[in-house]
Amino acid sequence: MREQLLSIIEKNSRVEIAELAIILGVTEIQIANELKAMEEEGIICGFHTLIDWEKTNIEKVSALIEVRVTPQRGQGFDNIAERIYKYPEVNSVFLISGGYDLLVTLEGKSLKEISTFVTDKLSTLESVLSTATHFILKKYKDHGTIISKAYTDERMKVTP
């Protein structure tokens, strides 16, 4: 039941407990207890709303920052990752494979704000060797949800 429950609420955290109970064929109390247990165990870490900021009049710029770091003896990448994720601008930090070690996602009000964060805060950290910044120009799908509908050609066909 736990895996099925997690799969359902990962896609839509607003599903009512009563509906979850019906889908999974258990009681509402069992669902409530399981959700509470998974929150206490740290399996469920939070609930978030996915917003298409392009449809608002609020200016936001998102970026992916690749970071190459020197791992610390006995600590690996954990200490530097923690230092980075404590910045309020940072949305997420991932340890990745490839040419860089960490992938940092963040949001700001402008390109300049993000650039300033990278040059003044991120690049100055002792273990950081280099960074590469990639600005997100458009989101098509995020967290499994399609944000931007596929383009459909609505022009009238003209035949000779």
Secondary structure as GFF3:
##gff-version 3
##sequence-region A 1 160
A	DSSP	alpha_helix	2	11	.	.	.	ID=ss1
A	DSSP	alpha_helix	17	24	.	.	.	ID=ss2
A	DSSP	alpha_helix	28	40	.	.	.	ID=ss3
A	DSSP	three_ten_helix	53	55	.	.	.	ID=ss4
A	DSSP	beta_strand	61	69	.	.	.	ID=ss5
A	DSSP	alpha_helix	78	85	.	.	.	ID=ss6
A	DSSP	beta_strand	90	95	.	.	.	ID=ss7
A	DSSP	beta_strand	102	108	.	.	.	ID=ss8
A	DSSP	alpha_helix	111	116	.	.	.	ID=ss9
A	DSSP	pi_helix	117	122	.	.	.	ID=ss10
A	DSSP	beta_strand	128	136	.	.	.	ID=ss11
A	DSSP	beta_strand	141	142	.	.	.	ID=ss12
A	DSSP	beta_strand	145	146	.	.	.	ID=ss13
###
